[in-house]
Amino acid sequence: MNLNLCTDPWLPVRMCSGACTHVSLENFFQQAHEISDLVLAAHERISIMRLLICIAQRAIDGPADRDEWDDCLKDISPASVKYLETWRHAFNLLGEDGAFLQVKGVEPLSSESWGSLSKISLSAAEGNNPTIFDNAAGSMRCFSLGRIAVDLITFQNYALCGTIGVAKWNGMQTGPKSPDTASDAPCAPKSAIHLFVLGRNMLETIWLNLCTAEELAPFRCGMGQPVWELMPVNIDDEPAVNNATLSYLGRLVPLSRIVKIAPDAGSCIVAKGIEYPVYINKDELQYFESSMTVTIKENIRNIVGASLNKAMWRSLPALLHRFSLSGKSFSRVDENDLPEQYGVWIGAMVRDKAKILSVVEDRYEHLGRNHVGVAADEVQHKLMSLANKGMASLRMALDTYHNLLHDSFENKKAVYEKVEQLYWGRLASFKEEYVKTLGASSSEMEKYVSSREEWIRHICDTINETFNLTVSQSGVRQLAAWAGARQCLSTKQSLNKDNE
């Protein structure tokens, strides 16, 4: 019993015909022009996309620059299939001799080191994992080999910091004590939002998300090699560890934990492994995470992250700004290199310290070059400023309402949080109008003014609906307070004046 990721079907995909099936990696690249999407949860999609991009980049040995990127679409499929045929031996899920994302020479410190495969399944409701994907937990569970493959890749990308066991790796302990603490895997810090440009099929999607050697020039890490080509021998194997933790291709498919899956696929060892730096040093560009957006303010770099209290569409301006060369973020690609029409997928695993809270995702299918650049950036900030002013007027109206009633307004913070969730949740139903307005440039002033007016109308309607749902109008005093507090709410006239 074994599974080879190159030749055996394990990866769930949706074909352009609408049919869902499982494919091997070789089949995936042979049919990538006929595959429309991956059928995976958000954190799994991010992890598998990184694997597919890594294979494609290594297979074509580039691209070196944007000119070479323009011409490499036709080379991705044949080069990737040939590359996978060469490296099939490194993609066996089980085995003592070079199993995929599992190092050689791992020994448990005790028999208790072996545990359920739930340890590497971030989708299993066990330990700190919530019941967001399933409701089964607590006992040794059986997983299909294809499911184990997805879980292993996702776990190596998203393992969270915290207490973890230690193992022997070729005679050397992976930590000074047992248990020890481990840091975040590369995709997890600050609930990072990951963005991928969408093409008409998976072949175009992979192509649109390739990174050039020229883009990596400012970074110390370089292109590097996939970890299966230069697997560390132990934690002191400096060249291999630097490649895995700092290079672009090394980080795309990380080895953030030492994992050993039993030959019968019934249990596994999970232990502290090599440390991945997860914050970008403000003085030195050490490594590059192409799917993350990093903003720059006063020479301090911050990852754009997700929150359950803030819908991801509200971060769209910062996320799209990555394609602009205005100097406020690390640019993945010049806006002029984007297709005239394209889409983006964004997703994140939201966490609270070492606990997974949820996964979130969204996609925008109808974007264009006019959604990025200086003009679009100005529009983005104006539109979001209007929405924020609407929320501020709601808070002022709530304060006024309770002052007119002469009550103490207990649990003010909790009430504000609920009102914010309600306001932004209702406003999210109009996010397509928001995105449409983002795309209206100064050369389309009439279209922009019309779209902006519609956005302002949605804000005002949402303000009024939220306020009416939040405060009581049941008695004479409450009705009088409601009428008085409504004077604080933003109106179309006031918002239009603010937007001038």
C-alpha positions as CSV (number, residue, x, y, z in Angstrom):
1,M,0.0,0.0,0.0
2,N,1.5,3.3,-1.1
3,L,0.6,6.4,-3.1
4,N,2.9,8.2,-5.5
5,L,1.8,11.8,-5.9
6,C,3.2,11.9,-9.5
7,T,1.3,8.9,-10.9
8,D,-1.6,8.1,-8.6
9,P,-4.9,10.1,-8.5
10,W,-5.2,12.1,-5.3
11,L,-5.7,15.8,-6.1
12,P,-9.4,16.8,-6.3
13,V,-10.1,19.1,-9.2
14,R,-13.0,20.5,-11.2
15,M,-12.8,20.2,-15.0
16,C,-13.9,22.9,-17.3
17,S,-16.8,20.6,-18.3
18,G,-18.0,20.9,-14.7
19,A,-17.1,17.3,-13.7
20,C,-15.2,16.7,-10.5
21,T,-12.5,14.1,-10.3
22,H,-9.1,13.2,-8.8
23,V,-5.8,13.5,-10.7
24,S,-2.2,12.7,-10.2
25,L,0.4,15.5,-10.5
26,E,1.5,14.3,-13.9
27,N,-2.2,14.1,-15.1
28,F,-2.8,17.6,-13.7
29,F,-0.1,19.2,-15.8
30,Q,-1.1,17.2,-18.9
31,Q,-4.7,18.4,-18.5
32,A,-4.1,21.8,-16.8
33,H,-5.7,23.6,-19.8
34,E,-8.9,21.5,-19.2
35,I,-9.0,22.0,-15.4
36,S,-11.0,25.0,-14.1
37,D,-10.3,24.8,-10.4
38,L,-9.1,22.9,-7.3
39,V,-11.8,21.5,-5.0
40,L,-10.2,22.3,-1.7
41,A,-10.7,24.4,1.5
42,A,-9.0,27.7,1.6
43,H,-5.9,26.7,3.5
44,E,-5.5,23.5,1.5
45,R,-5.9,25.5,-1.8
46,I,-3.1,27.9,-0.8
47,S,-0.8,25.0,0.1
48,I,-1.5,23.0,-3.1
49,M,-1.1,26.1,-5.3
50,R,2.3,26.6,-3.8
51,L,3.3,23.1,-4.6
52,L,2.0,23.4,-8.2
53,I,3.8,26.7,-8.7
54,C,7.0,25.3,-7.3
55,I,7.0,22.4,-9.7
56,A,6.2,24.6,-12.7
57,Q,8.9,27.1,-11.8
58,R,11.6,24.5,-11.3
59,A,10.5,22.6,-14.4
60,I,11.0,25.6,-16.7
61,D,14.0,26.8,-14.7
62,G,12.7,30.3,-14.6
63,P,11.4,32.6,-15.9
64,A,14.3,34.9,-15.8
65,D,12.4,38.1,-16.5
66,R,9.1,39.5,-17.7
67,D,10.0,38.9,-21.4
68,E,10.7,35.2,-20.7
69,W,7.5,35.0,-18.6
70,D,5.5,36.3,-21.6
71,D,6.7,33.3,-23.6
72,C,6.7,30.5,-21.1
73,L,3.0,29.5,-21.0
74,K,3.4,26.9,-23.7
75,D,6.3,25.3,-21.9
76,I,4.8,24.8,-18.5
77,S,2.8,21.5,-19.2
78,P,5.5,19.5,-21.1
79,A,8.3,20.7,-18.9
80,S,6.4,19.9,-15.6
81,V,5.4,16.4,-16.8
82,K,9.1,15.7,-17.8
83,Y,10.3,17.1,-14.4
84,L,7.9,14.9,-12.4
85,E,8.9,11.8,-14.3
86,T,12.5,12.5,-13.3
87,W,11.6,13.0,-9.6
88,R,8.9,10.4,-9.1
89,H,11.0,8.6,-6.5
90,A,10.8,11.7,-4.2
91,F,6.9,11.8,-4.3
92,N,6.1,8.5,-2.6
93,L,3.8,9.2,0.4
94,L,5.1,6.2,2.4
95,G,8.5,4.6,2.8
96,E,11.7,4.7,4.6
97,D,13.8,6.0,1.7
98,G,12.8,9.6,0.9
99,A,9.1,9.7,1.5
100,F,7.5,13.0,0.4
101,L,8.1,15.9,2.9
102,Q,9.4,13.4,5.4
103,V,13.1,13.2,6.3
104,K,15.2,10.1,6.6
105,G,16.6,8.8,9.8
106,V,13.7,9.8,12.2
107,E,13.5,7.9,15.5
108,P,10.9,8.6,18.3
109,L,12.3,9.4,21.7
110,S,9.6,7.1,23.2
111,S,6.7,4.9,22.0
112,E,4.4,7.7,23.0
113,S,5.7,9.7,20.2
114,W,3.5,7.8,17.7
115,G,0.0,9.2,17.4
116,S,-3.0,9.5,15.2
117,L,-2.8,11.0,11.8
118,S,-5.2,13.6,13.1
119,K,-2.0,15.3,14.3
120,I,-1.3,16.5,10.7
121,S,-4.9,17.1,9.7
122,L,-5.8,20.7,10.2
123,S,-9.3,19.7,9.0
124,A,-9.9,17.3,11.9
125,A,-11.7,18.5,15.0
126,E,-9.1,17.6,17.5
127,G,-6.8,19.4,19.9
128,N,-6.9,23.1,19.1
129,N,-8.8,22.5,15.8
130,P,-12.4,23.6,15.9
131,T,-15.3,21.7,14.4
132,I,-15.4,23.8,11.3
133,F,-14.8,20.9,8.9
134,D,-16.0,17.8,10.8
135,N,-17.4,16.7,14.2
136,A,-15.5,13.5,14.8
137,A,-12.6,13.5,17.2
138,G,-10.9,11.8,20.0
139,S,-10.0,8.4,18.6
140,M,-7.6,6.9,16.1
141,R,-9.1,7.7,12.8
142,C,-8.6,6.3,9.3
143,F,-7.8,8.6,6.4
144,S,-7.5,7.8,2.7
145,L,-4.0,8.1,1.2
146,G,-5.1,11.0,-1.0
147,R,-6.5,12.8,2.1
148,I,-3.3,12.2,4.0
149,A,-1.3,13.8,1.1
150,V,-3.4,16.9,1.1
151,D,-3.2,17.1,4.9
152,L,0.6,16.6,5.0
153,I,1.2,19.4,2.5
154,T,-1.2,21.7,4.2
155,F,0.2,20.9,7.7
156,Q,3.8,21.8,6.5
157,N,2.5,25.1,5.3
158,Y,0.2,26.0,8.2
159,A,1.5,24.3,11.4
160,L,1.1,26.9,14.2
161,C,3.6,27.8,16.9
162,G,3.4,26.2,20.3
163,T,4.5,23.2,22.3
164,I,5.6,20.2,20.3
165,G,7.5,16.9,20.8
166,V,11.1,16.3,19.9
167,A,12.5,13.4,17.9
168,K,16.0,12.0,16.9
169,W,17.0,12.9,13.4
170,N,20.0,10.9,12.2
171,G,21.1,10.7,15.8
172,M,20.6,14.4,16.6
173,Q,17.7,15.7,18.7
174,T,15.6,18.2,16.9
175,G,15.3,20.3,20.1
176,P,17.3,20.6,23.3
177,K,14.3,19.4,25.5
178,S,11.1,17.5,25.1
179,P,8.6,18.9,24.7
180,D,9.9,22.0,23.1
181,T,8.4,25.0,21.2
182,A,8.2,25.5,17.5
183,S,7.5,28.6,15.4
184,D,4.9,29.2,12.7
185,A,5.1,27.5,9.3
186,P,5.5,30.0,6.5
187,C,1.8,30.6,5.5
188,A,0.4,31.0,9.0
189,P,1.8,34.3,10.6
190,K,-0.7,37.0,11.4
191,S,-3.5,35.1,9.7
192,A,-1.9,36.2,6.4
193,I,-4.2,36.7,3.4
194,H,-2.9,34.9,0.3
195,L,-3.8,36.1,-3.2
196,F,-3.7,34.3,-6.5
197,V,-4.5,35.8,-9.9
198,L,-7.0,33.6,-11.7
199,G,-6.8,32.6,-15.4
200,R,-9.3,30.9,-17.6
201,N,-8.0,27.5,-16.5
202,M,-5.4,26.1,-14.1
203,L,-2.6,26.3,-16.6
204,E,-3.2,30.1,-17.0
205,T,-3.6,30.5,-13.3
206,I,-0.3,28.9,-12.5
207,W,1.4,31.0,-15.3
208,L,-0.1,34.2,-13.9
209,N,1.4,33.5,-10.5
210,L,4.9,32.6,-11.5
211,C,7.7,34.7,-10.0
212,T,10.7,35.8,-12.1
213,A,14.3,35.7,-11.0
214,E,14.4,39.4,-11.7
215,E,11.7,40.0,-9.1
216,L,13.8,38.1,-6.6
217,A,16.9,40.1,-7.2
218,P,16.4,42.5,-4.2
219,F,16.1,39.5,-1.8
220,R,19.0,37.6,-0.3
221,C,17.3,34.3,-0.7
222,G,17.3,33.8,-4.5
223,M,15.3,31.2,-6.5
224,G,16.8,28.1,-4.7
225,Q,15.6,24.5,-5.1
226,P,12.5,22.6,-4.0
227,V,13.1,20.9,-0.7
228,W,12.9,17.4,-2.2
229,E,15.9,18.1,-4.3
230,L,18.0,19.3,-1.4
231,M,16.6,17.6,1.7
232,P,18.4,18.4,4.9
233,V,20.3,15.6,6.6
234,N,19.9,17.1,10.1
235,I,19.2,20.4,11.8
236,D,22.8,21.4,11.4
237,D,22.9,20.9,7.6
238,E,23.3,24.6,6.9
239,P,23.3,24.8,3.1
240,A,20.1,22.6,2.9
241,V,18.4,24.4,5.8
242,N,19.1,27.8,4.3
243,N,17.7,26.7,1.0
244,A,14.6,25.3,2.7
245,T,13.9,28.3,4.9
246,L,15.1,31.3,2.9
247,S,15.0,30.5,-0.8
248,Y,11.8,31.2,-2.8
249,L,11.3,27.6,-4.1
250,G,12.4,26.1,-0.8
251,R,9.7,28.0,1.2
252,L,7.0,27.3,-1.4
253,V,6.8,23.6,-0.1
254,P,8.1,23.9,3.4
255,L,9.4,21.3,5.9
256,S,8.3,23.1,9.0
257,R,7.8,20.0,11.1
258,I,9.5,16.6,11.2
259,V,6.9,14.1,10.1
260,K,7.1,10.3,9.7
261,I,4.1,8.4,8.6
262,A,4.0,4.7,9.5
263,P,4.2,2.2,6.7
264,D,0.6,1.1,7.3
265,A,-0.6,4.8,7.2
266,G,-2.2,4.3,10.6
267,S,-0.1,6.6,12.7
268,C,2.6,9.2,12.6
269,I,5.4,11.0,14.4
270,V,5.2,14.8,14.5
271,A,8.2,16.6,16.0
272,K,9.9,20.0,16.0
273,G,11.9,20.5,12.9
274,I,13.9,23.3,11.3
275,E,12.9,26.9,12.1
276,Y,11.4,29.1,9.3
277,P,11.7,32.9,9.7
278,V,8.2,34.3,9.5
279,Y,8.6,38.0,9.8
280,I,10.3,40.2,7.2
281,N,13.3,42.0,8.7
282,K,12.8,45.8,8.3
283,D,16.5,46.3,7.4
284,E,17.1,43.3,5.1
285,L,14.9,41.6,2.5
286,Q,15.7,38.1,3.5
287,Y,12.9,36.1,1.8
288,F,9.9,36.6,-0.4
289,E,6.4,35.1,0.0
290,S,4.8,35.8,-3.4
291,S,1.2,35.1,-2.4
292,M,1.3,37.4,0.6
293,T,0.8,41.1,0.6
294,V,3.2,43.1,2.7
295,T,2.6,46.8,3.2
296,I,5.3,49.3,3.9
297,K,4.9,52.2,6.3
298,E,7.8,54.2,7.7
299,N,10.1,51.4,6.6
300,I,8.1,48.9,8.7
301,R,6.7,45.9,6.7
302,N,3.5,44.4,7.9
303,I,1.6,41.4,6.5
304,V,-2.0,42.0,5.5
305,G,-4.0,39.6,7.6
306,A,-7.5,38.4,7.9
307,S,-9.9,38.7,10.9
308,L,-13.3,37.4,11.7
309,N,-14.3,40.9,12.7
310,K,-13.2,42.4,9.3
311,A,-14.4,40.9,6.0
312,M,-11.6,40.4,3.5
313,W,-13.2,42.6,0.9
314,R,-12.4,45.6,3.2
315,S,-8.7,44.7,2.6
316,L,-9.1,44.6,-1.2
317,P,-7.4,48.0,-1.7
318,A,-4.2,46.9,0.0
319,L,-4.3,43.5,-1.7
320,L,-4.8,45.0,-5.2
321,H,-2.1,47.7,-4.5
322,R,0.5,44.9,-4.7
323,F,0.3,45.2,-8.5
324,S,1.0,49.0,-8.4
325,L,4.6,50.3,-8.5
326,S,3.9,53.3,-6.1
327,G,6.2,52.0,-3.4
328,K,3.7,51.3,-0.7
329,S,3.9,47.5,-1.0
330,F,6.0,44.7,-2.5
331,S,4.9,44.4,-6.1
332,R,4.3,40.9,-7.4
333,V,4.0,42.2,-11.0
334,D,3.6,45.5,-12.8
335,E,-0.1,46.4,-13.5
336,N,0.7,46.5,-17.2
337,D,1.6,42.7,-17.1
338,L,-1.8,41.8,-15.9
339,P,-4.4,40.6,-18.5
340,E,-6.9,43.2,-19.5
341,Q,-9.5,41.2,-17.7
342,Y,-8.6,38.9,-14.8
343,G,-9.8,37.6,-11.5
344,V,-8.3,37.1,-8.0
345,W,-8.9,34.5,-5.3
346,I,-8.1,35.5,-1.7
347,G,-8.1,33.3,1.3
348,A,-6.7,32.9,4.8
349,M,-6.6,30.7,7.9
350,V,-7.7,32.9,10.8
351,R,-6.0,32.0,14.1
352,D,-5.8,33.2,17.6
353,K,-2.3,32.4,18.8
354,A,-2.0,28.6,18.5
355,K,-5.7,28.0,17.9
356,I,-7.4,27.9,14.5
357,L,-10.6,30.0,14.5
358,S,-11.8,29.5,10.9
359,V,-10.8,29.7,7.2
360,V,-12.1,32.4,4.9
361,E,-12.0,33.0,1.2
362,D,-13.4,35.1,-1.6
363,R,-13.0,35.7,-5.3
364,Y,-13.5,38.5,-7.7
365,E,-13.9,37.4,-11.3
366,H,-14.2,40.7,-13.3
367,L,-11.2,42.9,-12.6
368,G,-9.1,44.9,-15.0
369,R,-5.9,46.9,-15.1
370,N,-8.0,50.0,-14.1
371,H,-8.5,48.4,-10.7
372,V,-4.9,49.1,-9.8
373,G,-2.5,52.0,-10.1
374,V,-2.5,55.5,-8.6
375,A,-6.0,56.5,-9.9
376,A,-7.6,53.3,-8.5
377,D,-5.7,53.6,-5.3
378,E,-7.2,57.1,-4.7
379,V,-10.7,55.8,-5.4
380,Q,-10.2,52.8,-3.1
381,H,-9.3,55.0,-0.1
382,K,-12.1,57.5,-0.8
383,L,-14.8,54.7,-1.0
384,M,-13.5,52.9,2.1
385,S,-13.3,56.2,4.0
386,L,-17.0,56.8,3.2
387,A,-17.9,53.4,4.7
388,N,-15.7,54.1,7.8
389,K,-17.4,57.5,8.3
390,G,-20.8,55.7,8.1
391,M,-19.7,53.4,10.9
392,A,-18.4,56.4,12.9
393,S,-21.8,58.1,12.6
394,L,-23.5,54.9,13.9
395,R,-21.3,54.9,17.0
396,M,-22.1,58.6,17.6
397,A,-25.8,58.0,17.1
398,L,-25.7,55.1,19.7
399,D,-24.0,57.4,22.2
400,T,-26.5,60.1,21.6
401,Y,-29.4,57.6,21.9
402,H,-28.3,56.4,25.3
403,N,-27.4,59.9,26.5
404,L,-30.9,61.1,25.7
405,L,-32.3,58.1,27.7
406,H,-29.9,59.0,30.6
407,D,-28.8,55.4,30.9
408,S,-25.3,54.1,31.7
409,F,-24.9,52.3,28.4
410,E,-23.3,49.2,30.0
411,N,-21.4,46.8,27.8
412,K,-20.6,49.6,25.4
413,K,-17.7,47.8,23.8
414,A,-19.7,44.6,23.3
415,V,-22.5,46.5,21.7
416,Y,-20.2,48.4,19.4
417,E,-18.6,45.1,18.2
418,K,-22.1,43.6,17.4
419,V,-23.1,46.8,15.6
420,E,-19.9,46.7,13.6
421,Q,-20.4,43.1,12.6
422,L,-24.0,43.9,11.5
423,Y,-23.1,47.0,9.6
424,W,-20.1,45.5,7.7
425,G,-22.0,42.2,7.1
426,R,-24.9,44.0,5.5
427,L,-22.7,46.3,3.5
428,A,-20.8,43.3,2.2
429,S,-23.9,42.4,0.1
430,F,-23.0,45.4,-2.0
431,K,-19.3,44.7,-2.4
432,E,-19.8,44.1,-6.2
433,E,-20.9,47.7,-6.5
434,Y,-17.8,48.7,-4.5
435,V,-15.5,46.7,-6.8
436,K,-17.3,48.1,-9.9
437,T,-16.6,51.6,-8.6
438,L,-12.9,50.8,-8.0
439,G,-12.6,50.1,-11.7
440,A,-14.0,53.4,-12.9
441,S,-11.0,55.6,-13.9
442,S,-10.9,59.4,-14.3
443,S,-11.4,59.0,-18.1
444,E,-14.8,57.5,-17.3
445,M,-16.0,60.2,-15.0
446,E,-19.7,59.8,-15.7
447,K,-19.5,56.1,-14.9
448,Y,-17.5,56.7,-11.8
449,V,-19.9,59.4,-10.5
450,S,-22.8,57.1,-11.1
451,S,-21.1,54.1,-9.4
452,R,-20.0,56.3,-6.4
453,E,-23.6,57.6,-5.9
454,E,-24.8,54.0,-5.8
455,W,-22.2,53.1,-3.3
456,I,-23.1,56.1,-1.1
457,R,-26.8,55.1,-1.3
458,H,-25.9,51.6,-0.1
459,I,-23.9,53.0,2.8
460,C,-26.8,55.2,3.9
461,D,-29.4,52.4,3.6
462,T,-27.1,50.2,5.6
463,I,-26.5,52.8,8.3
464,N,-30.3,53.3,8.8
465,E,-31.1,49.6,8.7
466,T,-28.4,48.8,11.3
467,F,-29.4,51.7,13.6
468,N,-33.1,50.7,13.5
469,L,-32.2,47.1,14.2
470,T,-29.9,48.0,17.1
471,V,-32.0,50.4,19.2
472,S,-35.5,50.1,20.7
473,Q,-38.4,52.3,19.6
474,S,-41.0,50.5,21.8
475,G,-41.9,53.4,24.2
476,V,-42.4,57.1,24.0
477,R,-39.0,57.9,25.6
478,Q,-37.2,55.4,23.3
479,L,-38.9,56.8,20.2
480,A,-37.9,60.3,21.2
481,A,-34.3,59.2,21.7
482,W,-34.3,57.4,18.4
483,A,-35.5,60.5,16.6
484,G,-32.9,62.7,18.3
485,A,-30.0,60.3,17.7
486,R,-30.9,59.9,14.0
487,Q,-29.6,63.4,13.4
488,C,-26.1,62.0,13.9
489,L,-26.3,59.5,11.1
490,S,-24.5,60.2,7.9
491,T,-26.7,61.2,4.9
492,K,-26.1,61.2,1.1
493,Q,-25.6,64.9,1.2
494,S,-23.0,64.7,4.0
495,L,-21.1,61.8,2.5
496,N,-21.1,63.4,-1.0
497,K,-19.6,66.6,0.6
498,D,-16.9,64.5,2.4
499,N,-16.1,62.8,-1.0
500,E,-15.6,66.1,-2.9
